[in-house]
């Protein structure tokens, strides 16, 4: 193997992890808007996560979820 071919091969092998990482798809973002607080609705999040799993989404792997709760301020949901 010629020296130039070896250097080209070595450089390509070193750059491969960078290009593989750069081609990762961006996470989808879903907004979760609910009344009350997480403590006042203990079944809401497990049911939501189960529904996501049923359609192929796993939080942190292929989807990001932004959670917002209105607390006692129902007018925030209008």
C-alpha positions in Angstrom: 0.0 0.0 0.0 1.3 3.4 -0.9 1.9 6.0 1.7 -0.6 8.4 0.2 -3.3 5.8 0.1 -2.6 4.9 3.8 -2.9 8.5 4.9 -6.1 9.0 3.0 -7.6 5.8 4.6 -6.5 6.9 8.0 -8.0 10.4 7.6 -11.3 9.0 6.4 -11.5 6.6 9.3 -10.8 9.4 11.8 -13.5 11.6 10.3 -16.2 8.8 10.1 -17.5 9.2 13.7 -17.9 12.9 13.2 -20.0 12.5 10.1 -22.1 9.7 11.6 -22.9 11.9 14.6 -23.8 14.9 12.4 -26.4 12.9 10.5 -28.5 12.1 13.6 -32.1 13.3 13.1 -33.3 16.0 15.4 -35.7 15.0 18.1 -39.4 15.8 17.6 -40.9 18.0 20.3 -44.3 17.5 21.8 -46.0 19.9 24.2 -47.9 18.5 27.1 -50.4 21.0 28.5 -52.5 20.0 31.5 -54.7 21.5 34.2 -53.6 21.3 37.8 -50.2 20.0 38.8 -48.3 16.7 38.3 -49.3 15.7 41.9 -53.0 16.5 41.4 -53.2 14.3 38.3 -51.0 11.2 39.1 -52.4 9.1 36.3 -51.9 11.6 33.5 -48.2 11.2 32.9 -48.1 7.4 32.9 -51.0 7.2 30.5 -49.4 9.8 28.3 -46.1 7.9 28.2 -47.9 4.7 27.5 -49.7 6.3 24.6 -46.3 7.6 23.2 -44.8 4.1 23.5 -47.7 2.5 21.6 -47.1 4.8 18.6 -43.3 4.3 18.7 -42.0 7.3 20.7 -39.7 7.1 23.7 -38.9 10.3 25.5 -35.3 11.2 25.2 -34.6 8.8 22.4 -36.8 10.0 19.5 -39.0 12.6 21.1 -38.7 15.5 23.5 -41.6 16.5 25.7 -42.1 20.0 27.1 -44.4 19.8 30.1 -46.6 22.7 31.2 -49.2 22.7 34.0 -51.7 25.4 34.8 -51.7 24.9 38.5 -54.7 26.7 40.0 -54.8 29.3 37.1 -57.3 27.8 34.7 -57.4 31.0 32.6 -53.9 30.1 31.4 -55.4 27.3 29.3 -57.7 29.7 27.4 
